[in-house]
Amino acid sequence: MRVGIVGLGSISKYWINALESNKDVALVALCDAVNRDATKYPFYEKLDQMLEKEQIDIVLVSTPPSTHLELVRTALLQKKHVIVEKPFSTTLNDLEVCVELAQQNNVILYLAYHSMFGETFLKAKEFILEQLSTGDKIISTTAQCEDDVTKYHSGHSWIFDPAVSGGGALIDCGINILSMLLDILGPLEIESVSIMTPEGYKVERIVDCKFLTKENKPCTMFYDWLSKNTAAGFHTFEFESGISIQYEWITRTIKKLKNGKEEFSMVINSGESDSNIVPMSQEYITMLEDALKHIRKEKTQHLNCDAFYLTMKCYEKATRK
Ligand SMILES: NC(=O)c1ccc[n+]([C@@H]2O[C@H](COP(=O)([O-])OP(=O)(O)OC[C@H]3O[C@@H](n4cnc5c(N)ncnc54)[C@H](O)[C@@H]3O)[C@@H](O)[C@H]2O)c1
């Protein structure tokens, strides 16, 4: 499989590393409208030039969200598989258009959510699934997260411009939190969404969502994206039996409690952080393997659209403060 990347910004180094360390794929070309850092690979300023000159099976899109639709469409129309960075785009309609195009052209459109492939989440998920396999049931879920986005994006970044990003806390990192919740809980129905946009900002800082699972059990997500406290990402799954499984994705800690008393606690030793917060290289390596399974059709055609869909529905439902 021959891969070309479009968008050589801050996240592309993780994709380049993942592609270079996977023996089933070859990175063959790079494209960026502005950034000319490419040295080792043939370089193009436009995606259609890259597709005309290079033989490519998979296009990896890692540009800002408002540019995704045009790039994804161009690649799908040329019957290329597409892996696209989160969030898919800035409107739900863009997703609907592209899902149909992927089907018409018989190619895979893979929406990438790196947090779902973090080792802490994957290990916690094993514990949760093990508990569910005993017949126990999840009765309540909470995700309580905070960090300071300005530590990994400058104040001038496009992420603060809703025309480019689609929004703030919810669509930028909140979508990653939702991807993990959906992966464990399945579809979520929205009960309420409250978002807070600070003065001087055009995008929201805080998002507070209440959902119901398909078993009618509560699930809440609170995320502060401009917090001055120490970054934290607590997810707690409470079971009918009194067991709780909690993971915290920044300290990489997993805890199991019975009626509030700790039964065990472990720290996932997955190497040093390579971003400001978590070790993302491993997440991208595992996510690429997952995308390739879909492209090789080893996994049933599941387009991974749920987190983007839920995010856009949350914006529709939001009360603004
Ligand atoms: N930076 C992060 O921490 C992070 C983490 C996970 C996911 N993402 C996602 O990855 C995507 C890219 O984010 P980033 O932070 O790397 O952005 P960035 O601003 O650092 O880089 C984007 C690059 O895309 C190029 N570009 C823009 N439009 C183009 C076009 N039409 N054709 C060719 N090149 C074009 C720009 O010149 C720029 O070099 C976004 O969807 C973002 O949400 C970012």
The ligand as a Gaussian input file, in Angstrom:
#p B3LYP/6-31G(d) Opt

LIG

0 1
 N       -1.787000      19.373000      16.645000
 C       -2.379000      18.484000      17.427000
 O       -2.098000      18.340000      18.654000
 C       -3.421000      17.548000      16.834000
 C       -3.699000      16.365000      17.505000
 C       -4.581000      15.470000      16.929000
 C       -5.197000      15.791000      15.742000
 N       -4.967000      16.968000      15.109000
 C       -5.697000      17.269000      13.865000
 O       -4.810000      17.176000      12.744000
 C       -5.208000      18.105000      11.726000
 C       -4.027000      19.014000      11.414000
 O       -3.676000      19.711000      12.596000
 P       -2.229000      20.357000      12.803000
 O       -2.185000      20.797000      14.214000
 O       -1.145000      19.440000      12.307000
 O       -2.344000      21.636000      11.828000
 P       -1.207000      22.646000      11.406000
 O       -1.832000      23.982000      11.285000
 O       -0.010000      22.499000      12.288000
 O       -0.796000      22.130000       9.950000
 C       -1.682000      22.059000       8.883000
 C       -0.877000      22.044000       7.571000
 O       -1.797000      21.843000       6.493000
 C       -1.386000      22.665000       5.386000
 N       -2.554000      22.894000       4.525000
 C       -3.683000      23.590000       4.822000
 N       -4.540000      23.520000       3.790000
 C       -3.956000      22.778000       2.825000
 C       -4.353000      22.338000       1.532000
 N       -5.545000      22.659000       1.025000
 N       -3.505000      21.562000       0.831000
 C       -2.289000      21.243000       1.324000
 N       -1.861000      21.618000       2.556000
 C       -2.682000      22.374000       3.284000
 C       -0.848000      23.930000       6.051000
 O        0.018000      24.631000       5.170000
 C       -0.136000      23.359000       7.281000
 O        1.233000      23.090000       7.032000
 C       -6.444000      18.837000      12.273000
 O       -7.616000      18.229000      11.804000
 C       -6.292000      18.662000      13.796000
 O       -7.522000      18.743000      14.494000
 C       -4.057000      17.849000      15.612000

